[in-house]
């Protein structure tokens, strides 16, 4: 079975809205689009974390699809990211779209969890979610995502669309890779690690001296 991988740029407070530019996604009055721009450098391997879609099939939410469809097909053919994204097979989850104009795109407009589970059983490269916060939240709650690539930037945005919502399913993750860029971006990869295993710190039994002190205080209060 092939994996479903989610990759996201997030702020330190978990917001992933409009990292690439001011006009990318201003919904909800978000005015800080392009917040990742000044932190990008050559140490960031976009391909390793699936952000360029190389050797993967894409799974996108409606908003991210519309942002990508309006931009990447119109970039120069020699642009490495445009080349891979334009060529990749794309599955788009939407309840409102009826037609897709970006090449190699297929619409998923029914039960998205069942559709993605079915795709995972098919032969082919791994499935890659880029952006698409609402889709990530839906699929995380259904325990369908196998791996998270989370790049955390040293900014606090305060408000906007978040990677995980209050409806997220509690689960444990295992850190399998981590690297920090010269500009302080923490690039981490997590895989599923089962349920959360709560515990507590051991409480030491009080010494005889402490018990005597407590008895003395109790007698004084009487």
Steps between C-alpha positions, in 0.01 A plus 500: 500500500635841410536775762306823535741779592404852613750786468446847641678824578385621843569787737614435855137528611381247242360724225551392139296757307656676199871436561597582143368850430265783605230407246523124544212464748365817666178331615383597848688830470841330522753776428836329561526291184856429390629452855746224401673700224790648698593164652545300179852386413684231305509259796127431459451185296146546367509169315593291804188615681273474197431871457579479129293186441791316340434126459167530683133545421340808652195517725374858530216687662295743294668821617855372453407356160364836385814680620727252323289483183512878465879510529703193408370430146614851400859475621788427260519135402858479626395605853576180701199521735260601223624208295428239769171647624360544151592144406379336821167322520269701724194405708290795615254476791215748459126519558458805277724458194349329197787537250878497531716681245850405614630201305504155661239603761221275633212623715403334830161638600357221714627319809857627505618258770381195305639640175847559646504160668419345164781695333745375763429139403576564132839455338702816450720756674422635846220753536600852598290773664640853468335780697127419512453551875131404511570180307789415733273551800232273352743222412694527828177457695435186293853363569584484129821707490816290541769769510527871575772730367471814711729794440471737795602861439608734782200732474183542707196599291224499760207416274430312179444146374675243717659165429303329776163608635329434831332203329834326437515136603738448793790282387871445552756586234860386469768743379708322234693793347577856601722774365533871577576754228745789547197731536345292778242298308452160666426237233352192666352173381261301719333163456206352688586338833169373632286638778612746766638320803430718805709472814601688810812573697547279809406659832751428774364380833557759774783428743444436871633848571248653258215296651597620847505860378152463350364344822646785703339762274167317517512495882582871513196579287263315733 
